[in-house]
Amino acid sequence: MTSMSWYVYGILAAVALGTYNFLYALIPKGISSSTILMGVGMGLAVMGILIKLLSRDATFVPSQLKWPILIGLVLGIGIFMVTKAFLDPNIRVSQLVPLININALVSVFLGLVILKEYQTAPLLKVIIGTILILLGAVVIK
């Protein structure tokens, strides 16, 4: 992986996740949260199978599923909460999505504390970015 590929992947992920958040607003009212979760899970499973086939990676080690399953469970909780939020008939994508994206702060905090990234992270930039994210969440309220 080149030094810039993480950046390109990050931008592509942002586009995909931004579209993902927007698609919630298009879900017809009345569909249950459990149906949405099952549909998202099926979509993720299909993507996993397609990527496995396209990458020609023949290895599959069930014991390596521990972390991905944990990630899926945590993601499921988040998806459930998003579906509940979108049940509010007055909610707008332009309000909820910036609020949801405060999740970046949770990731940054966990990285700084648990992974000890504070030892090498540009803390001034992290603090400024954190303040900007919080201001954005307050402004859209």
C-alpha positions as CSV (number, residue, x, y, z in Angstrom):
1,M,0.0,0.0,0.0
2,T,1.4,3.4,-1.0
3,S,1.6,6.2,1.5
4,M,-1.4,7.9,-0.1
5,S,-3.7,4.8,-0.6
6,W,-5.0,5.1,2.9
7,Y,-6.2,8.6,2.1
8,V,-7.9,7.5,-1.1
9,Y,-9.6,4.6,0.7
10,G,-10.6,7.1,3.4
11,I,-12.2,9.4,0.9
12,L,-14.0,6.5,-0.8
13,A,-15.2,5.2,2.6
14,A,-16.5,8.7,3.4
15,V,-18.5,8.8,0.1
16,A,-19.9,5.3,0.8
17,L,-20.7,6.0,4.4
18,G,-22.2,9.4,3.5
19,T,-24.5,7.7,1.0
20,Y,-25.3,5.0,3.5
21,N,-26.5,7.6,6.0
22,F,-28.5,9.4,3.3
23,L,-30.2,6.1,2.3
24,Y,-31.9,5.9,5.7
25,A,-34.0,8.9,4.8
26,L,-35.3,7.0,1.7
27,I,-36.5,4.0,3.7
28,P,-40.3,3.9,3.6
29,K,-41.9,4.6,7.0
30,G,-43.2,1.6,8.8
31,I,-40.3,-0.8,8.2
32,S,-39.2,-2.2,11.5
33,S,-35.7,-1.7,12.8
34,S,-35.1,-5.4,12.9
35,T,-36.0,-5.7,9.2
36,I,-33.5,-2.9,8.4
37,L,-30.8,-4.6,10.6
38,M,-31.4,-7.9,8.8
39,G,-31.3,-6.3,5.4
40,V,-28.1,-4.4,6.2
41,G,-26.6,-7.7,7.6
42,M,-27.5,-9.5,4.4
43,G,-25.9,-6.7,2.3
44,L,-22.7,-6.9,4.4
45,A,-22.6,-10.7,4.0
46,V,-23.0,-10.4,0.2
47,M,-20.2,-7.8,0.0
48,G,-18.0,-10.0,2.1
49,I,-18.6,-13.0,-0.2
50,L,-18.0,-10.9,-3.4
51,I,-14.8,-9.4,-2.0
52,K,-13.6,-12.9,-1.0
53,L,-14.3,-14.2,-4.5
54,L,-12.9,-11.2,-6.4
55,S,-9.7,-11.1,-4.3
56,R,-9.1,-14.8,-4.9
57,D,-8.2,-15.2,-1.3
58,A,-8.8,-18.9,-0.5
59,T,-8.1,-18.7,3.2
60,F,-10.9,-18.7,5.6
61,V,-10.1,-19.2,9.3
62,P,-13.3,-19.3,11.5
63,S,-11.2,-18.5,14.6
64,Q,-10.4,-15.1,13.0
65,L,-14.0,-14.1,13.1
66,K,-14.0,-12.9,16.8
67,W,-13.1,-9.3,16.1
68,P,-15.3,-8.9,13.0
69,I,-18.3,-10.4,14.8
70,L,-17.7,-7.9,17.7
71,I,-17.5,-5.1,15.2
72,G,-20.7,-6.3,13.6
73,L,-22.5,-6.4,16.9
74,V,-21.4,-2.8,17.8
75,L,-22.4,-1.7,14.3
76,G,-25.7,-3.3,14.7
77,I,-26.3,-1.3,17.9
78,G,-25.4,1.9,16.0
79,I,-27.7,1.0,13.0
80,F,-30.5,0.2,15.4
81,M,-30.2,3.7,17.0
82,V,-30.0,5.4,13.7
83,T,-33.2,3.6,12.5
84,K,-34.9,4.7,15.8
85,A,-33.8,8.3,15.2
86,F,-35.1,8.3,11.7
87,L,-38.5,7.2,12.9
88,D,-39.0,10.8,14.2
89,P,-41.1,12.4,11.4
90,N,-39.4,15.8,12.0
91,I,-35.9,14.5,11.6
92,R,-33.8,15.8,8.7
93,V,-30.7,14.1,7.3
94,S,-28.9,17.4,7.5
95,Q,-29.4,17.4,11.3
96,L,-29.0,13.8,12.3
97,V,-26.0,12.8,10.2
98,P,-23.6,15.5,11.6
99,L,-24.7,14.5,15.1
100,I,-24.1,10.8,14.3
101,N,-20.6,11.7,13.0
102,I,-19.6,12.7,16.4
103,N,-18.6,9.0,16.4
104,A,-15.3,10.3,15.1
105,L,-14.6,11.7,18.5
106,V,-15.3,8.3,20.1
107,S,-12.8,6.7,17.7
108,V,-10.2,9.4,18.3
109,F,-10.6,9.1,22.1
110,L,-10.3,5.3,22.1
111,G,-7.3,5.5,19.8
112,L,-5.5,8.0,22.0
113,V,-6.2,6.2,25.2
114,I,-6.3,2.5,24.4
115,L,-3.8,2.4,21.5
116,K,-1.7,5.1,23.1
117,E,-1.7,7.2,19.9
118,Y,-1.3,10.3,22.1
119,Q,2.4,9.5,22.1
120,T,2.7,10.2,18.3
121,A,-0.5,12.0,17.3
122,P,-0.4,15.8,16.5
123,L,-2.4,16.7,19.6
124,L,-3.0,20.3,18.7
125,K,-4.6,19.2,15.4
126,V,-6.6,16.6,17.2
127,I,-7.8,19.2,19.8
128,I,-8.7,21.7,17.0
129,G,-10.6,19.0,15.0
130,T,-12.4,17.9,18.1
131,I,-13.6,21.4,18.9
132,L,-14.7,21.9,15.3
133,I,-16.7,18.7,15.4
134,L,-18.4,19.6,18.7
135,L,-19.2,23.1,17.3
136,G,-20.8,21.6,14.2
137,A,-23.0,19.3,16.3
138,V,-24.1,22.3,18.5
139,V,-24.8,24.5,15.5
140,I,-27.1,22.0,13.8
141,K,-29.3,21.4,16.9
